[in-house]
């Protein structure tokens, strides 16, 4: 299993990194649209769609974001989208994590299916817009999620006592959450130092926040770290409702696309919202 995970990860990096570092946006935007189509297919399957209809919906989502790109939708800021998506994630975190799997399944299937596809499209838009802001900015958002996940796992294994959501994710603990926040704060310190030593045209998310206000930056670090946990827990809730361990087996050794990006989905629009409020 470990060998399979490593091989899959290396293959993914071999595709993702050249597209991300390419001078123009086209390869990364096209690749992200393809990934979003796969995520849409998985989401449809998690919400009871048959295979043919799940493929149709996933393909339609990928096509829709591609047409949005062709239409020129990436050429303007979408502050209203960040507000709406962030509010939706906040409502989901408060309502659905309290109501649990039964509460999730009590919602009309069409609402669950359509709402999820819309949030996936918003995450895609935030991902591409983050790359437009700058490579350093995008990498700082990605590494924030990775740092929160790794630190939470390590802290939970070492100090975990109080369960965070035992019915959804038995391995998660409050100690792990606090460790994740600490990991994000340490990463933020590194990024601020790095941007000072190696200035870039577009500074990282951390430097933008720290320049605005150190206090505001720490608050934002906590919010974003908590948001990554929400994304992870909500996907666990949906998978339990569907009776599935993984969103798919599309990525051998890793599960599905949603299993890899669940924490990133809410963080992207929230990060874009926070930084957009810093602009005059």
C-alpha positions as CSV (number, residue, x, y, z in Angstrom):
1,X,0.0,0.0,0.0
2,X,2.8,2.5,0.9
3,X,4.6,1.7,-2.4
4,X,1.4,2.3,-4.3
5,X,0.8,5.6,-2.5
6,X,4.3,6.8,-3.2
7,X,4.1,5.9,-6.9
8,X,0.7,7.7,-7.3
9,X,2.0,10.8,-5.4
10,X,5.0,11.0,-7.7
11,X,2.9,10.7,-10.8
12,X,0.6,13.4,-9.6
13,X,3.5,15.7,-8.8
14,X,5.0,15.0,-12.3
15,X,1.8,16.4,-13.8
16,X,0.8,19.1,-11.3
17,X,4.2,20.9,-10.8
18,X,4.9,21.6,-14.5
19,X,1.4,22.9,-15.0
20,X,1.6,25.0,-11.8
21,X,5.0,26.5,-12.6
22,X,4.3,27.1,-16.3
23,X,4.5,30.8,-17.1
24,X,1.1,31.0,-18.7
25,X,-2.2,30.0,-17.0
26,X,-3.5,27.6,-19.7
27,X,-2.0,24.3,-18.5
28,X,-2.9,24.8,-14.9
29,X,-6.4,26.0,-15.6
30,X,-7.1,23.1,-18.0
31,X,-5.7,20.5,-15.5
32,X,-7.7,22.0,-12.7
33,X,-10.9,21.8,-14.8
34,X,-10.2,18.2,-15.5
35,X,-9.7,17.5,-11.8
36,X,-12.9,19.3,-11.0
37,X,-14.8,17.1,-13.4
38,X,-13.5,14.1,-11.6
39,X,-14.5,15.6,-8.3
40,X,-18.0,16.2,-9.6
41,X,-18.2,12.6,-10.7
42,X,-17.3,11.5,-7.2
43,X,-19.7,13.9,-5.6
44,X,-22.6,12.6,-7.8
45,X,-21.7,9.0,-6.8
46,X,-21.6,9.9,-3.1
47,X,-25.1,11.3,-3.5
48,X,-26.8,8.3,-5.0
49,X,-26.4,8.9,-8.7
50,X,-25.9,5.9,-11.0
51,X,-22.6,5.6,-12.8
52,X,-23.8,7.0,-16.2
53,X,-25.5,10.0,-14.6
54,X,-22.5,10.6,-12.3
55,X,-20.2,10.6,-15.3
56,X,-22.6,13.0,-17.1
57,X,-22.7,15.4,-14.2
58,X,-18.9,15.3,-13.6
59,X,-18.3,15.9,-17.3
60,X,-20.8,18.7,-17.3
61,X,-19.1,20.4,-14.3
62,X,-15.7,20.2,-16.0
63,X,-17.2,21.5,-19.2
64,X,-19.0,24.3,-17.4
65,X,-15.9,25.6,-15.7
66,X,-14.0,25.3,-19.0
67,X,-16.7,27.4,-20.8
68,X,-16.5,29.9,-17.9
69,X,-12.8,30.2,-18.6
70,X,-13.3,30.6,-22.3
71,X,-16.0,33.2,-21.7
72,X,-13.5,35.3,-19.8
73,X,-14.8,34.8,-16.3
74,X,-11.3,34.7,-14.9
75,X,-10.6,38.2,-15.9
76,X,-12.5,39.9,-13.1
77,X,-12.6,39.6,-9.3
78,X,-15.4,37.7,-7.7
79,X,-15.6,39.0,-4.2
80,X,-19.3,38.2,-4.0
81,X,-18.6,34.6,-4.8
82,X,-16.1,34.4,-1.9
83,X,-18.6,35.9,0.4
84,X,-21.4,33.5,-0.7
85,X,-19.1,30.4,-0.6
86,X,-17.7,31.2,2.8
87,X,-21.1,31.8,4.2
88,X,-22.3,28.5,2.8
89,X,-19.4,26.6,4.4
90,X,-20.1,28.3,7.7
91,X,-23.7,27.3,7.6
92,X,-22.8,23.7,6.7
93,X,-20.2,23.5,9.5
94,X,-22.6,24.7,12.1
95,X,-25.8,22.9,11.0
96,X,-24.6,19.7,9.5
97,X,-21.9,18.8,12.0
98,X,-24.5,19.3,14.7
99,X,-27.2,17.3,12.9
100,X,-24.8,14.5,11.8
101,X,-25.4,11.9,9.1
102,X,-29.1,11.6,9.7
103,X,-29.5,15.4,9.3
104,X,-27.5,15.4,6.1
105,X,-29.6,12.6,4.6
106,X,-32.8,14.3,5.5
107,X,-32.1,17.1,3.1
108,X,-33.6,16.7,-0.4
109,X,-31.2,14.8,-2.7
110,X,-31.3,17.5,-5.3
111,X,-30.2,20.2,-2.8
112,X,-27.3,18.1,-1.7
113,X,-26.2,17.2,-5.2
114,X,-26.6,20.7,-6.7
115,X,-25.2,22.6,-3.7
116,X,-22.1,20.4,-3.7
117,X,-21.5,20.9,-7.4
118,X,-21.8,24.7,-6.9
119,X,-19.3,24.7,-4.1
120,X,-16.9,22.6,-6.2
121,X,-17.1,25.2,-8.9
122,X,-16.5,28.0,-6.4
123,X,-13.4,26.1,-5.2
124,X,-12.1,25.8,-8.7
125,X,-12.6,29.5,-9.3
126,X,-10.8,30.3,-6.1
127,X,-7.9,27.9,-7.0
128,X,-7.4,29.5,-10.4
129,X,-7.8,33.0,-9.1
130,X,-5.2,32.2,-6.4
131,X,-2.7,31.2,-9.2
132,X,-3.5,34.4,-11.0
133,X,-2.6,36.4,-7.9
134,X,0.8,34.6,-7.9
135,X,2.5,31.3,-7.6
136,X,3.8,32.1,-4.1
137,X,0.3,33.0,-3.0
138,X,-1.1,29.7,-4.3
139,X,1.7,27.7,-2.8
140,X,1.2,29.4,0.6
141,X,-2.5,28.4,0.6
142,X,-1.7,24.8,-0.4
143,X,1.0,24.5,2.2
144,X,-1.3,26.0,4.8
145,X,-3.7,23.1,4.4
146,X,-0.9,20.5,4.3
147,X,0.7,21.9,7.4
148,X,-2.6,21.9,9.3
149,X,-3.2,18.3,8.3
150,X,0.3,17.0,9.1
151,X,0.6,18.9,12.4
152,X,-2.9,17.8,13.4
153,X,-2.1,14.2,12.7
154,X,1.2,14.3,14.6
155,X,-0.3,16.2,17.5
156,X,-3.3,13.9,17.7
157,X,-1.1,10.8,17.7
158,X,1.1,12.2,20.4
159,X,-1.4,14.1,22.7
160,X,-4.9,13.2,21.5
161,X,-7.3,12.6,24.4
162,X,-10.5,14.5,23.7
163,X,-12.3,13.3,20.6
164,X,-13.4,16.0,18.2
165,X,-16.2,14.2,16.3
166,X,-16.1,10.5,17.2
167,X,-19.0,9.5,15.1
168,X,-17.5,11.1,11.9
169,X,-13.8,10.8,12.3
170,X,-12.7,8.8,15.4
171,X,-9.0,9.6,14.9
172,X,-9.5,13.4,15.2
173,X,-9.0,15.1,18.5
174,X,-9.1,18.6,19.9
175,X,-5.4,18.3,20.7
176,X,-4.9,17.6,17.0
177,X,-6.8,20.7,16.0
178,X,-4.7,22.8,18.4
179,X,-1.5,21.2,16.9
180,X,-2.8,22.0,13.4
181,X,-3.3,25.7,14.3
182,X,0.2,25.8,15.8
183,X,1.6,24.2,12.6
184,X,-0.1,26.9,10.5
185,X,1.3,29.7,12.7
186,X,4.8,28.2,12.4
187,X,4.4,27.9,8.7
188,X,3.2,31.5,8.6
189,X,6.4,32.7,10.4
190,X,8.5,30.8,7.8
191,X,6.6,32.3,4.8
192,X,7.0,35.9,6.2
193,X,10.7,35.3,6.7
194,X,11.0,33.8,3.2
195,X,9.2,36.7,1.5
196,X,11.5,39.1,3.3
197,X,14.6,37.3,2.1
198,X,13.3,36.6,-1.4
199,X,10.8,39.2,-2.4
200,X,8.3,38.2,-5.0
201,X,5.9,40.3,-7.2
202,X,3.0,38.7,-5.3
203,X,3.7,37.9,-1.7
204,X,2.3,34.9,0.1
205,X,-1.0,34.8,1.9
206,X,0.8,34.9,5.2
207,X,2.9,38.0,4.3
208,X,-0.2,39.9,3.1
209,X,-2.0,39.1,6.3
210,X,1.0,40.0,8.5
211,X,1.6,43.3,6.7
212,X,-2.0,44.3,7.3
213,X,-1.9,43.5,11.0
214,X,-0.1,40.8,13.0
215,X,-3.1,40.4,15.2
216,X,-5.4,40.0,12.2
217,X,-2.9,37.6,10.7
218,X,-3.0,35.3,13.8
219,X,-6.8,35.4,13.8
220,X,-6.9,34.5,10.1
221,X,-4.4,31.6,10.7
222,X,-6.7,30.1,13.3
223,X,-9.8,30.6,11.1
224,X,-8.1,29.0,8.0
225,X,-6.8,26.1,10.1
226,X,-10.2,25.5,11.5
227,X,-11.8,25.8,8.0
228,X,-9.5,23.0,6.8
229,X,-10.8,20.7,9.6
230,X,-14.4,21.5,8.6
231,X,-13.8,20.5,5.0
232,X,-12.3,17.2,6.2
233,X,-15.1,16.4,8.6
234,X,-17.9,17.3,6.2
235,X,-16.5,14.9,3.6
236,X,-16.4,12.2,6.2
237,X,-20.0,12.9,7.0
238,X,-21.0,12.6,3.4
239,X,-19.1,9.4,2.9
240,X,-20.7,7.9,6.0
241,X,-24.1,8.9,4.7
242,X,-23.3,7.1,1.4
243,X,-21.8,4.1,3.2
244,X,-18.4,4.6,1.4
245,X,-14.9,4.5,2.8
246,X,-13.4,6.5,0.0
247,X,-14.9,8.9,-2.5
248,X,-13.5,6.6,-5.3
249,X,-10.5,4.6,-6.2
250,X,-9.4,7.0,-8.9
251,X,-6.0,7.6,-7.1
252,X,-4.6,4.2,-6.2
253,X,-3.5,4.2,-2.6
254,X,-5.1,7.6,-1.9
255,X,-8.7,7.0,-2.6
256,X,-10.4,9.7,-4.7
257,X,-9.9,13.3,-5.7
258,X,-12.3,14.5,-2.9
259,X,-10.3,12.5,-0.4
260,X,-7.2,14.5,-1.3
261,X,-8.8,18.0,-1.6
262,X,-11.6,17.9,1.0
263,X,-9.8,20.3,3.4
264,X,-8.8,22.6,0.5
265,X,-12.3,23.1,-0.8
266,X,-13.5,25.6,1.9
267,X,-10.1,27.1,2.5
268,X,-9.6,28.4,-1.0
269,X,-12.7,30.7,-1.1
270,X,-12.2,31.8,2.6
271,X,-8.5,32.7,1.9
272,X,-9.6,34.7,-1.2
273,X,-12.3,36.4,0.9
274,X,-9.8,37.3,3.6
275,X,-7.2,38.7,1.3
276,X,-9.8,40.6,-0.9
277,X,-10.9,42.5,2.3
278,X,-7.3,43.7,2.7
279,X,-7.4,45.6,-0.6
280,X,-8.5,49.3,-0.4
